[in-house]
Amino acid sequence: MQNCPYCAEKVQDQAVVCKHCKNSLPALPKPRICKDCGKEDKSIIGIRCSACGVVRKSAPVAVLLTAILLPVFLFSCFSLLTSEPIKSAPKPSTTQTTPPRDPEYGRGITIQVCTKMYVEGMLVSPRSVKYPWVLPEDIVTKVSEGNYRVRSYLDAENAFGAMIRAYYTCDVTLSAEECSNVVCEFDD
């Protein structure tokens, strides 16, 4: 007889469901039977039979593994606790300087953004626009002081939903980091 873990009433050892509370009972572990004496082995560790005292054949393997692995584990824990922290790589010297950027580079980005905004205002479906991945110096040309020309292309949907590549040219006047007089034309 065993006690139900839910209602603590006595039920038979073979019972699957408690007859009092109707809960499923956990399966009982099968008792270990000693191969030498045939009696139930109630030892906790399971190295030596509690009934006859005979050492099991698998016991030397367990003892050997414990004798090897325990010192290795303890040594690794001890060495981690007593070792010095790993030092990070030395920082590179600050004497190296990067070459200064061309002052036209920032203007090129500003001009590129201005022309994109202006061109998108001329399109039927501006949300579908895909521009090429290019640097400003590849598409922006300085015409004269404060005047620039942008020559590029875009892919966008037309009124029928088809993707079409369109080439455009924009003339831009830049003063005090602001675009003005933006004139764009699509090529035929």
Secondary structure, 3 states (H helix, E strand, C coil): CEECCCCCCEECCCCCECCCCCCECCCCCCCEECCCCCCEECCCCCCECCCCCCECCCHHHHHHHHHHHHHHHHHHHHHHHHCCCCCCCCCCCCCCCCCCCCHHHHHHHHHHHHHHHHHHHCCCCHHHCECCCCCHHHHEEEEECCEEEEEEEEEEECCCCCEEEEEEEEEEEEECCEEEEEEEEECC
